[in-house]
Amino acid sequence: MEKDYKILNFTTGPVKLSDEVRTTFGRLPVSHRLPEFMKMFHQLQKKVSKSTGAKHVSFFTGSGTLANEVMIAQIKSLGEKGIVLSNGEFGNKIINQCNRQKLDFITYKKEWGNEFDLNEIENLVKKNDDLKWLLFVHSESSTGCINNLERIIELAKKYKLKICVDVISSFCNRHLNLNDIFLASASSGKGVASFAGVAIVFSNHIPEPNNSIPTYLDLGYYFKKEGIPFTISSNLIFALNTAIDQTLNESHFEQIKILSKYLSDELKGIENLEILNLNYHLPSHIFTLKPNHQICSVDLGEALFRKNIETSFNSQYLVERNHLQIAVMGEHTFEEINYLIKNVREEIEILKKETLRSGSY
């Protein structure tokens, strides 16, 4: 298996793309104004809507960060106070985005890797009876924590809060029911397993255009223009359409679940490696690893890459904490995971011996 083996992508994104997605992306581009393209575009919107439970799905040229900017701009237009929950890098990033757009909100923050306490959140909401919306990240990919979407929705509905959620790292990795959300954000470059470059916003209402919002971020303006107010890459949409057919279905979710459980069980058996998110209430498809005995996570990541295994380890927030992440997104096999586990175990042992020899252990 080691001989001439393709690079195995176990990163948190961009993820492995299927041959069909790459082939579709390579088609000749067409005008976004052609009736045939517009028909396919709207069929894609309906397909995603039906599978997620959200009434409306909008596509923007951009990343998941843009999807969050669009969502936050809509929240600001409400002119109401809300609460933002955070327990990791991407929750903190959303807080920063809300501050930049000057939203009126309070925060509920937990330390990295700590799950939300729903009782604490409820008590905070009770003390602040002027709150009208709640925003959080579903899959906090910086730690691997899956925040409990269903229970948070129940809490928000109890206090009549509009529910806004970043599902960037959970969309197409697990079943989502967005029927009760006000707004949600996603992107094409994560679990969808397509090319990065399409920002996705879900909603269960049709907003009016708002002149106080920059045109490119104005969700209401996109509705007014039937979803395509500006140029959008036909190639990105073609590829997204193919990828959605492959990943937005229950059989794919089940495969992710089975492979993630298998990977979790195998990781437990590796000495000198701490798996930080094994005790979370909800199982994840992202695993945050911390090597012990002064072993450097960047050294481990680079060693694995030399074995054709790509993981996430170079982001500043991972380097600072000596963390490495392995994600099960897109299409993987048991054979690939066994190859991954074998090499993680071997490289940990090699790095431990090097650390002993250097005297830093």
C-alpha positions as CSV (number, residue, x, y, z in Angstrom):
1,M,0.0,0.0,0.0
2,E,2.9,2.4,0.7
3,K,4.2,2.1,-2.8
4,D,3.1,4.8,-5.2
5,Y,0.1,5.5,-2.9
6,K,-1.8,8.7,-3.5
7,I,-1.9,11.4,-0.8
8,L,-4.5,10.5,1.8
9,N,-6.3,13.7,2.8
10,F,-7.4,13.6,6.5
11,T,-7.5,17.4,6.9
12,T,-10.4,19.5,8.1
13,G,-10.5,21.0,4.6
14,P,-10.1,21.2,1.7
15,V,-11.0,17.6,1.6
16,K,-10.4,14.8,-1.0
17,L,-12.4,15.3,-4.2
18,S,-13.9,12.5,-6.2
19,D,-13.0,11.9,-9.8
20,E,-16.5,12.9,-10.8
21,V,-16.4,16.2,-9.0
22,R,-13.0,17.1,-10.6
23,T,-14.3,16.0,-14.1
24,T,-17.4,18.1,-13.7
25,F,-15.4,21.2,-12.6
26,G,-13.3,20.8,-15.8
27,R,-16.3,21.4,-18.1
28,L,-16.3,24.5,-20.3
29,P,-17.7,27.4,-18.3
30,V,-21.1,28.8,-19.3
31,S,-22.8,32.1,-18.7
32,H,-24.7,32.3,-15.4
33,R,-27.5,34.0,-17.4
34,L,-28.2,31.0,-19.6
35,P,-31.6,29.5,-19.0
36,E,-30.1,26.0,-18.8
37,F,-27.7,27.1,-16.1
38,M,-30.3,28.9,-14.1
39,K,-32.6,25.9,-14.2
40,M,-29.8,23.6,-12.8
41,F,-29.0,26.3,-10.2
42,H,-32.5,26.4,-8.9
43,Q,-32.8,22.6,-9.0
44,L,-29.7,22.5,-6.8
45,Q,-31.2,24.9,-4.4
46,K,-34.3,22.8,-4.1
47,K,-32.3,19.6,-3.7
48,V,-30.3,21.0,-0.8
49,S,-33.4,22.5,0.8
50,K,-35.2,19.2,0.7
51,S,-32.3,17.4,2.3
52,T,-31.7,19.8,5.1
53,G,-35.2,21.0,6.0
54,A,-34.4,24.6,5.4
55,K,-36.9,26.3,3.1
56,H,-34.4,28.4,1.2
57,V,-30.8,28.0,0.2
58,S,-28.6,30.8,-1.3
59,F,-25.2,30.5,-2.9
60,F,-22.5,33.2,-2.9
61,T,-19.1,33.3,-4.5
62,G,-16.8,33.0,-1.4
63,S,-15.8,31.0,1.5
64,G,-17.5,29.9,4.7
65,T,-16.3,33.2,6.3
66,L,-18.4,35.1,3.7
67,A,-21.4,32.9,4.5
68,N,-21.0,34.0,8.2
69,E,-20.7,37.6,7.2
70,V,-23.9,37.4,5.2
71,M,-25.6,35.7,8.2
72,I,-24.3,38.3,10.6
73,A,-25.4,41.2,8.4
74,Q,-28.9,39.8,8.4
75,I,-28.9,39.5,12.2
76,K,-27.7,43.1,12.5
77,S,-30.6,44.3,10.3
78,L,-33.0,43.0,13.0
79,G,-31.8,45.7,15.3
80,E,-32.1,43.4,18.3
81,K,-29.8,42.1,21.0
82,G,-28.6,38.5,21.1
83,I,-26.1,36.1,22.5
84,V,-23.1,34.4,20.9
85,L,-21.8,31.1,22.2
86,S,-18.1,30.1,21.8
87,N,-15.9,27.2,22.9
88,G,-13.2,27.3,20.3
89,E,-11.4,29.2,17.5
90,F,-14.4,29.5,15.2
91,G,-16.8,30.6,17.9
92,N,-14.3,33.3,18.8
93,K,-14.0,34.2,15.1
94,I,-17.7,34.7,14.9
95,I,-17.5,37.0,18.0
96,N,-14.9,39.0,16.2
97,Q,-17.1,39.2,13.1
98,C,-20.1,40.3,15.1
99,N,-18.0,43.0,16.8
100,R,-16.8,44.3,13.4
101,Q,-20.4,44.6,12.2
102,K,-21.2,46.3,15.5
103,L,-24.0,43.9,16.6
104,D,-25.6,44.3,20.1
105,F,-24.8,41.1,21.9
106,I,-23.5,39.3,25.0
107,T,-21.3,36.3,25.0
108,Y,-21.2,32.9,26.6
109,K,-17.6,31.5,26.4
110,K,-16.2,28.2,27.6
111,E,-12.5,27.2,27.6
112,W,-11.3,25.4,24.5
113,G,-12.5,21.8,24.5
114,N,-15.2,22.4,27.1
115,E,-18.7,21.6,26.1
116,F,-21.5,24.2,26.6
117,D,-23.5,23.9,29.8
118,L,-27.1,24.3,28.7
119,N,-28.2,25.2,32.3
120,E,-25.7,28.0,32.4
121,I,-26.9,29.3,29.0
122,E,-30.5,29.2,30.1
123,N,-29.7,31.1,33.3
124,L,-27.9,33.7,31.3
125,V,-30.9,34.0,28.9
126,K,-33.2,34.4,31.9
127,K,-31.1,37.2,33.4
128,N,-31.1,39.0,30.0
129,D,-34.7,38.9,29.0
130,D,-34.1,41.4,26.1
131,L,-32.3,38.7,24.0
132,K,-33.9,37.9,20.6
133,W,-31.4,35.8,18.8
134,L,-28.7,33.1,19.5
135,L,-25.6,32.3,17.4
136,F,-23.1,29.5,17.7
137,V,-20.9,27.0,15.8
138,H,-22.3,23.5,15.5
139,S,-19.1,21.6,14.7
140,E,-16.3,23.5,16.4
141,S,-13.5,22.0,14.2
142,S,-10.7,23.6,16.2
143,T,-11.3,21.1,19.0
144,G,-13.5,18.5,17.4
145,C,-16.5,19.3,19.7
146,I,-20.0,18.8,18.3
147,N,-22.2,21.2,20.1
148,N,-25.7,19.9,20.7
149,L,-27.8,21.5,17.9
150,E,-31.0,19.8,18.9
151,R,-30.9,20.8,22.6
152,I,-29.8,24.4,21.8
153,I,-32.7,24.6,19.3
154,E,-35.1,23.5,22.1
155,L,-33.7,26.0,24.5
156,A,-33.9,28.8,21.9
157,K,-37.5,28.0,21.0
158,K,-38.4,28.0,24.7
159,Y,-37.3,31.6,25.0
160,K,-38.4,32.6,21.5
161,L,-34.9,33.3,20.3
162,K,-34.1,33.2,16.6
163,I,-31.6,30.4,16.0
164,C,-28.5,31.2,13.9
165,V,-25.8,28.5,13.4
166,D,-22.5,27.9,11.6
167,V,-22.8,24.4,10.2
168,I,-19.7,24.8,8.0
169,S,-17.9,21.7,9.4
170,S,-21.0,19.6,9.9
171,F,-22.9,20.1,6.6
172,C,-22.7,16.8,4.6
173,N,-20.8,15.1,7.5
174,R,-23.8,14.3,9.5
175,H,-27.6,14.6,9.3
176,L,-28.9,18.1,9.8
177,N,-32.4,19.3,10.4
178,L,-32.5,23.0,9.8
179,N,-36.3,23.3,9.8
180,D,-36.3,25.5,13.0
181,I,-33.3,27.8,12.3
182,F,-33.5,31.4,11.4
183,L,-30.2,31.4,9.5
184,A,-27.4,29.0,9.0
185,S,-24.0,29.1,7.1
186,A,-22.0,26.5,5.2
187,S,-19.5,26.2,2.4
188,S,-18.5,23.9,-0.5
189,G,-15.0,23.0,0.6
190,K,-15.6,20.9,3.7
191,G,-17.9,17.9,4.1
192,V,-19.5,18.6,0.8
193,A,-16.2,17.5,-0.8
194,S,-16.3,20.0,-3.6
195,F,-14.0,22.8,-4.6
196,A,-13.8,25.7,-2.1
197,G,-15.4,28.9,-3.4
198,V,-19.2,28.7,-2.8
199,A,-20.6,30.2,0.4
200,I,-24.0,28.7,1.4
201,V,-26.7,30.4,3.5
202,F,-29.8,28.6,4.7
203,S,-33.0,30.4,5.8
204,N,-36.6,29.8,6.6
205,H,-37.8,33.3,5.7
206,I,-37.4,35.6,2.7
207,P,-35.8,38.8,3.7
208,E,-36.3,42.1,2.0
209,P,-33.4,43.9,0.3
210,N,-31.7,46.2,2.8
211,N,-29.8,49.3,1.6
212,S,-27.9,49.5,4.9
213,I,-26.2,46.1,4.0
214,P,-23.4,46.1,1.3
215,T,-25.0,44.7,-1.8
216,Y,-22.7,41.7,-2.0
217,L,-23.8,40.6,1.5
218,D,-27.5,41.5,1.2
219,L,-29.4,38.2,1.3
220,G,-32.7,40.0,0.5
221,Y,-31.1,41.3,-2.8
222,Y,-30.2,37.7,-3.8
223,F,-33.8,36.7,-3.3
224,K,-35.0,39.6,-5.4
225,K,-32.7,38.6,-8.2
226,E,-33.8,34.9,-8.1
227,G,-30.5,33.9,-6.4
228,I,-28.1,35.1,-9.1
229,P,-27.6,38.9,-8.8
230,F,-23.9,38.7,-9.9
231,T,-21.5,36.5,-11.8
232,I,-21.0,33.1,-10.2
233,S,-18.7,30.4,-11.5
234,S,-20.7,27.8,-13.5
235,N,-17.8,25.4,-12.9
236,L,-18.0,25.7,-9.1
237,I,-21.8,25.2,-9.2
238,F,-21.5,22.2,-11.6
239,A,-18.9,20.6,-9.2
240,L,-21.1,21.4,-6.2
241,N,-24.1,19.8,-7.8
242,T,-22.2,16.6,-8.4
243,A,-20.7,16.6,-4.9
244,I,-24.1,17.2,-3.2
245,D,-25.4,14.0,-5.0
246,Q,-22.5,12.1,-3.5
247,T,-22.4,13.4,0.1
248,L,-25.8,14.8,1.1
249,N,-27.5,11.5,1.8
250,E,-28.0,9.2,4.7
251,S,-25.8,6.4,3.4
252,H,-22.8,8.8,3.3
253,F,-23.6,10.1,6.8
254,E,-23.7,6.5,8.1
255,Q,-20.3,5.7,6.4
256,I,-18.8,8.8,8.1
257,K,-20.2,7.7,11.4
258,I,-18.9,4.1,11.1
259,L,-15.4,5.2,9.9
260,S,-15.1,7.8,12.6
261,K,-16.0,5.3,15.3
262,Y,-13.5,2.8,13.9
263,L,-10.8,5.6,13.8
264,S,-11.6,6.6,17.4
265,D,-11.3,3.1,18.7
266,E,-8.0,2.6,16.9
267,L,-6.5,5.9,18.1
268,K,-7.2,4.9,21.7
269,G,-4.7,2.1,21.3
270,I,-1.7,4.3,20.4
271,E,0.7,5.0,23.2
272,N,2.1,8.5,23.9
273,L,-0.8,10.1,22.1
274,E,-3.7,12.0,23.9
275,I,-7.0,12.2,22.1
276,L,-8.6,15.3,23.5
277,N,-12.2,15.0,22.4
278,L,-13.1,11.3,23.1
279,N,-15.2,12.2,26.1
280,Y,-17.5,14.7,24.4
281,H,-21.2,13.9,24.7
282,L,-21.7,13.7,20.9
283,P,-19.2,11.6,18.7
284,S,-17.3,13.6,16.2
285,H,-15.7,13.1,12.8
286,I,-12.8,15.3,13.8
287,F,-10.1,14.2,16.2
288,T,-7.8,16.5,18.1
289,L,-4.5,14.8,19.1
290,K,-1.7,15.9,21.4
291,P,1.5,13.9,21.4
292,N,3.1,13.4,24.8
293,H,6.7,13.4,26.0
294,Q,7.8,16.6,24.3
295,I,6.9,15.3,20.9
296,C,6.1,18.2,18.6
297,S,2.8,18.0,16.7
298,V,4.3,19.8,13.7
299,D,7.1,17.2,13.5
300,L,4.4,14.4,13.6
301,G,2.4,16.1,10.9
302,E,5.4,16.6,8.7
303,A,6.5,12.9,9.2
304,L,3.0,11.7,8.2
305,F,3.1,13.9,5.1
306,R,6.3,12.3,4.0
307,K,4.3,9.0,4.2
308,N,1.6,10.6,1.9
309,I,-0.8,11.3,4.7
310,E,-2.1,14.9,5.0
311,T,-3.4,16.0,8.4
312,S,-4.2,19.5,9.9
313,F,-1.3,20.8,12.1
314,N,0.0,24.1,10.7
315,S,-2.8,26.5,11.8
316,Q,-1.5,28.9,14.4
317,Y,-4.0,27.8,17.0
318,L,-2.9,24.2,16.6
319,V,0.8,24.9,16.7
320,E,0.4,27.0,19.8
321,R,-1.3,24.1,21.6
322,N,0.9,21.4,20.1
323,H,-2.2,19.8,18.5
324,L,-2.7,17.8,15.3
325,Q,-6.1,17.0,13.8
326,I,-7.4,14.1,11.8
327,A,-10.8,14.5,10.1
328,V,-13.0,12.0,8.3
329,M,-14.6,14.1,5.6
330,G,-15.4,13.1,2.0
331,E,-14.8,9.5,0.9
332,H,-12.5,7.2,2.9
333,T,-12.0,3.5,3.3
334,F,-11.0,1.1,6.2
335,E,-7.8,0.4,4.3
336,E,-6.9,4.1,4.3
337,I,-7.6,4.5,8.0
338,N,-5.6,1.4,8.8
339,Y,-2.7,2.9,6.8
340,L,-3.1,6.1,8.8
341,I,-3.2,4.4,12.2
342,K,-0.1,2.2,11.3
343,N,1.9,5.3,10.4
344,V,0.8,7.4,13.3
345,R,1.9,4.7,15.7
346,E,5.2,4.2,13.9
347,E,6.0,7.9,13.7
348,I,5.1,8.5,17.3
349,E,7.6,5.9,18.3
350,I,10.3,7.3,16.1
351,L,9.8,10.8,17.4
352,K,9.8,9.6,21.0
353,K,13.2,7.9,20.5
354,E,14.6,11.0,18.9
355,T,13.4,13.1,21.8
356,L,15.1,10.6,24.2
357,R,18.3,10.9,22.3
358,S,18.2,14.7,22.3
359,G,17.7,14.7,26.1
360,S,14.5,16.8,26.0
361,Y,12.3,14.0,27.2
